[in-house]
Amino acid sequence: MRILVVSDAWLPQVNGVVRTMQTVVAELRARGDVVEVVGPDRFPTLPTPGYAEIRLALAPRRRLARIVDEFRPDAVHVATEGPLGWAMRAICRRRGWRFTTSFHTKFPDYLHARTGIPKSWSWALMRRFHAAGSGTLCATPTLAAELRGRGFAHVVPWSRGVDLSRFSPDAAEQGAAEAWESLPRPIFLCAGRVAVEKNLEAFLALDLPGSKVVVGDGPQRAALMRRFPEVHFTGWRENGALARAYARADVFVFPSRTDTFGLVLLEALASGTPVAAYPVTGPLDVIADSPVGALDEDLRAACLRALQAKREECRVHAARFSWSACAQRFRDSLLHCS
């Protein structure tokens, strides 16, 4: 099958959407499908306000139409609601093509946190965008229920996976030690984009024993480093360095209330590190009542309880999530909805 994926989130960006689509595309190609990904790297771009590292395609519709004509897809998936997503949506509607979409990010919550724009306005726009597709893929049952409650139709479950060979307890024994590893134990680690929507302050302000470490970068990093000088900020860590950070921490803390899944949860668990989080979309579906972590509206209590989890059980729990199954579900959805 010739599959066209259009996404405003693509390399060289580093985030969960890119990691998901990159891995699924690799799985599909390995099975023999021809997959073309169209991202902002093919167009003139402008920086996203507040996120200079994220570039958005500028007036992409004509050039995108030419790319589509050259590729001749059997199925089209629109992964994001940015300029490329809207342009591909318009092309499909004009030509009478069916297409699927996916819901990765609660932009209404993000925009409200950063600008104060009423959530209802943004949710109405998101609902309109996805209503044009024949199926909206989303990562968890909790998110699916929320979307249906907000008036989204044709919601299709589509879980995630984790690379068990990359993220493993064995990573703790590989590579040199970093400065933060000599800090007092236990080490409470948080990894991801350092931005207001990730709710990092809820973690950084906690009165916890041991030390706090933040792996990642973003627009809020400098301000948070000034406010919390006792916290160790490492900056971005990728590949082996990120895997080592997960494996060498004592608890992974996920303070976000707006993520739709949280790939980092699976990466930490695969590394043998228990999770502490709020009982919200993502953690509710990945952790639930499993003994591999703790969910609590009192995040400090969750952090302390997570210390009691058995690391070997964390690894076993993560192994239930397969990228192979994720890719198959994606392909099946294209066939069913196209």
C-alpha positions as CSV (number, residue, x, y, z in Angstrom):
1,M,0.0,0.0,0.0
2,R,1.2,3.5,-0.8
3,I,0.6,5.6,2.3
4,L,0.9,9.4,2.6
5,V,1.5,10.8,6.0
6,V,1.3,14.6,6.4
7,S,2.5,16.0,9.7
8,D,3.5,19.4,11.0
9,A,5.5,17.6,13.6
10,W,8.5,15.9,12.0
11,L,12.3,15.7,12.1
12,P,14.4,17.5,13.3
13,Q,11.8,18.2,16.0
14,V,12.1,16.0,19.1
15,N,8.8,15.1,20.7
16,G,6.3,12.3,21.2
17,V,4.4,12.9,18.0
18,V,7.6,12.7,15.9
19,R,8.8,9.6,17.8
20,T,5.5,7.9,17.3
21,M,5.2,8.6,13.6
22,Q,8.9,7.9,12.9
23,T,8.6,4.5,14.5
24,V,5.3,3.5,12.9
25,V,6.6,4.6,9.5
26,A,9.7,2.4,9.9
27,E,7.6,-0.6,10.9
28,L,5.3,-0.2,7.9
29,R,8.2,0.2,5.5
30,A,9.8,-3.0,7.0
31,R,6.6,-4.8,6.1
32,G,6.7,-3.7,2.5
33,D,4.5,-0.6,2.4
34,V,5.6,2.5,0.6
35,V,5.3,5.4,3.0
36,E,5.9,9.0,2.2
37,V,6.1,11.5,5.0
38,V,5.6,15.2,4.2
39,G,6.8,17.5,7.0
40,P,7.7,21.2,7.3
41,D,11.3,20.5,6.2
42,R,10.1,20.6,2.5
43,F,8.7,24.1,2.7
44,P,9.6,27.6,3.7
45,T,8.9,27.9,7.4
46,L,8.3,30.3,10.2
47,P,9.1,29.7,13.9
48,T,6.2,28.9,16.2
49,P,5.6,31.7,18.6
50,G,7.2,30.8,21.9
51,Y,8.9,27.7,20.4
52,A,11.5,28.9,18.0
53,E,12.8,25.3,17.5
54,I,9.5,24.2,16.0
55,R,9.0,25.5,12.5
56,L,5.7,25.7,10.7
57,A,5.2,25.4,6.9
58,L,4.4,28.8,5.2
59,A,1.6,28.7,2.6
60,P,2.2,25.0,1.8
61,R,-1.0,24.1,-0.2
62,R,0.2,24.4,-3.8
63,R,3.5,22.7,-3.3
64,L,1.8,20.0,-1.1
65,A,-0.6,19.3,-4.0
66,R,2.3,18.7,-6.4
67,I,3.9,16.3,-3.9
68,V,0.6,14.4,-3.5
69,D,0.2,14.1,-7.3
70,E,3.7,12.8,-7.7
71,F,3.3,10.2,-5.0
72,R,-0.2,8.9,-5.9
73,P,-1.2,7.6,-2.5
74,D,-3.6,4.7,-1.8
75,A,-4.3,6.1,1.7
76,V,-3.8,9.5,3.4
77,H,-3.2,10.2,7.1
78,V,-3.2,13.7,8.4
79,A,-1.3,13.6,11.7
80,T,-1.5,17.2,13.0
81,E,-3.7,20.3,12.9
82,G,-1.1,22.8,11.8
83,P,-0.7,24.5,8.4
84,L,0.3,21.3,6.6
85,G,-2.6,19.4,8.2
86,W,-5.2,22.1,7.2
87,A,-3.7,22.2,3.7
88,M,-3.9,18.4,3.2
89,R,-7.4,18.4,4.7
90,A,-8.5,21.0,2.0
91,I,-6.9,19.0,-0.8
92,C,-8.7,15.8,0.3
93,R,-12.0,17.5,0.6
94,R,-11.7,19.2,-2.8
95,R,-10.8,15.9,-4.5
96,G,-13.4,13.8,-2.5
97,W,-10.7,11.7,-0.9
98,R,-11.3,9.9,2.4
99,F,-8.5,10.3,5.0
100,T,-7.8,9.6,8.6
101,T,-6.5,12.0,11.3
102,S,-4.9,11.5,14.7
103,F,-5.3,13.4,17.9
104,H,-1.9,13.7,19.6
105,T,-2.0,17.0,21.5
106,K,-4.5,18.9,23.6
107,F,-3.8,22.2,22.0
108,P,-6.8,23.9,23.6
109,D,-5.3,23.3,27.0
110,Y,-1.8,24.4,25.8
111,L,-3.1,27.6,24.2
112,H,-5.2,28.4,27.3
113,A,-2.2,28.0,29.5
114,R,0.0,30.2,27.4
115,T,-2.4,32.8,26.1
116,G,-5.7,32.6,28.0
117,I,-7.7,31.9,24.9
118,P,-10.9,30.2,26.0
119,K,-10.7,26.4,25.6
120,S,-14.2,26.2,24.1
121,W,-13.0,28.2,21.0
122,S,-10.0,26.0,20.3
123,W,-12.0,22.8,21.0
124,A,-14.6,23.9,18.4
125,L,-11.8,24.4,15.8
126,M,-10.3,21.0,16.6
127,R,-13.6,19.3,16.3
128,R,-14.2,20.9,12.9
129,F,-10.8,19.8,11.7
130,H,-11.2,16.2,12.6
131,A,-14.9,15.9,11.6
132,A,-13.8,16.1,7.9
133,G,-11.8,12.8,8.3
134,S,-13.3,9.3,8.2
135,G,-11.6,8.3,11.5
136,T,-9.7,10.1,14.3
137,L,-7.0,7.9,15.9
138,C,-6.3,8.5,19.6
139,A,-3.9,6.9,22.0
140,T,-6.0,5.8,25.0
141,P,-9.5,4.8,26.1
142,T,-9.6,7.7,28.5
143,L,-8.8,10.2,25.7
144,A,-11.3,8.5,23.4
145,A,-14.1,8.9,26.0
146,E,-13.2,12.6,26.4
147,L,-13.2,13.2,22.7
148,R,-16.6,11.5,22.2
149,G,-17.9,13.6,25.1
150,R,-16.7,16.7,23.3
151,G,-18.6,15.8,20.1
152,F,-15.8,14.1,18.1
153,A,-17.1,11.3,15.8
154,H,-15.5,8.2,14.5
155,V,-12.9,8.0,17.2
156,V,-10.5,5.0,16.7
157,P,-8.3,3.5,19.5
158,W,-4.6,3.5,18.6
159,S,-2.2,2.7,21.4
160,R,1.6,3.2,21.6
161,G,4.7,1.1,22.0
162,V,8.2,1.2,23.4
163,D,11.6,0.0,22.1
164,L,12.6,-2.6,24.7
165,S,16.1,-3.0,23.2
166,R,16.8,0.8,23.6
167,F,15.2,1.3,27.0
168,S,16.4,-1.3,29.4
169,P,17.7,-1.7,33.0
170,D,20.9,-2.8,31.4
171,A,21.5,0.8,30.2
172,A,22.4,1.7,33.8
173,E,25.7,-0.2,33.3
174,Q,26.6,1.4,30.0
175,G,28.5,4.7,29.5
176,A,30.1,7.1,31.9
177,A,28.4,8.6,34.9
178,E,27.0,12.1,34.8
179,A,27.3,14.8,37.5
180,W,23.8,14.4,38.8
181,E,24.3,10.7,39.7
182,S,26.5,11.8,42.7
183,L,23.6,13.8,44.1
184,P,21.8,12.6,47.3
185,R,19.4,9.7,46.7
186,P,16.7,9.0,45.9
187,I,16.8,10.6,42.4
188,F,13.4,11.9,41.2
189,L,13.7,12.3,37.4
190,C,11.5,14.2,34.9
191,A,12.2,14.2,31.2
192,G,10.6,16.1,28.3
193,R,10.0,19.5,26.9
194,V,10.5,22.2,29.6
195,A,7.4,24.3,28.9
196,V,4.5,25.7,30.8
197,E,2.0,23.1,29.6
198,K,4.1,20.3,31.1
199,N,3.4,21.6,34.6
200,L,6.9,21.1,35.8
201,E,6.6,23.5,38.7
202,A,4.2,21.1,40.4
203,F,7.1,18.7,40.6
204,L,10.0,21.1,41.2
205,A,8.2,22.7,44.2
206,L,7.6,19.4,46.0
207,D,9.3,18.8,49.4
208,L,11.0,15.4,48.6
209,P,14.0,13.6,50.0
210,G,17.0,13.2,47.8
211,S,17.3,15.2,44.6
212,K,15.4,16.3,41.5
213,V,16.7,16.1,38.0
214,V,15.2,17.4,34.8
215,V,16.2,16.0,31.4
216,G,15.1,18.2,28.5
217,D,15.0,21.7,27.2
218,G,12.4,24.3,26.2
219,P,11.3,27.9,26.6
220,Q,10.8,27.7,30.4
221,R,14.1,26.2,31.3
222,A,16.0,29.4,32.1
223,A,13.3,30.8,34.3
224,L,12.9,27.5,36.2
225,M,16.6,27.2,36.7
226,R,16.6,30.6,38.4
227,R,13.6,29.7,40.6
228,F,14.8,26.3,41.6
229,P,18.6,26.4,41.8
230,E,18.7,23.2,43.8
231,V,17.3,21.2,40.8
232,H,19.8,19.7,38.3
233,F,18.9,20.5,34.7
234,T,20.8,18.4,32.2
235,G,19.5,19.8,28.9
236,W,18.6,17.4,26.1
237,R,19.7,13.8,26.3
238,E,19.1,11.4,23.4
239,N,19.9,7.8,22.5
240,G,22.1,6.1,25.1
241,A,22.3,9.1,27.4
242,L,18.5,9.3,27.8
243,A,18.2,5.6,28.3
244,R,20.9,5.7,31.0
245,A,19.1,8.6,32.8
246,Y,15.9,6.6,33.0
247,A,17.7,3.5,34.2
248,R,19.8,5.3,36.8
249,A,16.9,7.2,38.4
250,D,14.9,6.0,41.3
251,V,11.5,7.4,40.3
252,F,10.2,8.9,37.1
253,V,7.9,11.9,37.8
254,F,5.3,12.9,35.2
255,P,3.6,16.1,36.4
256,S,1.7,16.9,33.1
257,R,-2.0,17.1,33.2
258,T,-2.5,17.7,29.5
259,D,-0.6,15.0,27.6
260,T,-2.6,12.5,25.6
261,F,-0.4,9.5,26.3
262,G,3.2,10.2,27.5
263,L,5.7,7.9,25.7
264,V,8.2,8.8,28.4
265,L,6.1,6.7,30.9
266,L,6.7,3.6,28.9
267,E,10.4,4.5,28.3
268,A,10.9,4.8,32.1
269,L,9.1,1.6,32.9
270,A,11.0,-0.3,30.3
271,S,14.2,1.0,32.0
272,G,12.9,-0.5,35.3
273,T,12.0,2.8,36.8
274,P,8.6,3.3,38.6
275,V,6.4,6.2,37.8
276,A,4.7,8.9,39.9
277,A,1.9,11.0,38.2
278,Y,-1.5,12.5,38.6
279,P,-4.5,10.3,37.8
280,V,-5.1,11.9,34.4
281,T,-5.2,10.8,30.7
282,G,-2.1,9.0,29.9
283,P,-1.0,7.7,33.3
284,L,-4.5,6.4,34.0
285,D,-4.2,4.2,30.8
286,V,-0.5,3.3,31.1
287,I,-0.3,2.7,34.9
288,A,-3.9,2.4,36.1
289,D,-3.8,0.3,39.3
290,S,-0.7,-1.6,38.4
291,P,2.0,-1.8,41.2
292,V,4.6,-0.2,38.8
293,G,4.0,3.3,40.1
294,A,1.6,5.5,41.9
295,L,-1.1,7.9,40.8
296,D,-2.4,10.5,43.2
297,E,-3.7,14.1,43.2
298,D,-1.1,14.6,45.9
299,L,2.0,14.3,43.7
300,R,4.4,14.1,46.6
301,A,2.5,11.1,48.0
302,A,2.7,9.5,44.6
303,C,6.5,10.1,44.5
304,L,7.0,8.5,47.9
305,R,4.8,5.5,47.2
306,A,6.5,4.9,43.8
307,L,9.7,4.3,45.7
308,Q,8.2,1.0,46.9
309,A,7.6,-0.4,43.4
310,K,9.7,-3.4,42.2
311,R,11.8,-2.4,39.2
312,E,11.5,-5.9,37.6
313,E,7.7,-5.5,37.5
314,C,8.1,-2.2,35.7
315,R,10.0,-3.8,32.9
316,V,7.4,-6.6,32.6
317,H,4.6,-4.1,32.4
318,A,6.2,-2.0,29.7
319,A,6.7,-5.1,27.5
320,R,2.9,-5.3,27.1
321,F,3.1,-2.3,24.7
322,S,4.4,-3.1,21.2
323,W,5.3,-0.9,18.4
324,S,4.5,-3.7,16.0
325,A,0.9,-3.8,17.3
326,C,0.7,0.0,17.1
327,A,1.8,0.0,13.4
328,Q,-0.6,-2.8,12.6
329,R,-3.5,-0.9,14.2
330,F,-2.5,2.2,12.2
331,R,-2.5,0.3,8.9
332,D,-5.8,-1.5,9.7
333,S,-7.4,1.9,10.4
334,L,-6.3,3.3,7.1
335,L,-7.8,0.3,5.3
336,H,-11.1,0.5,7.2
337,C,-11.5,4.2,7.0
338,S,-10.3,4.8,3.4
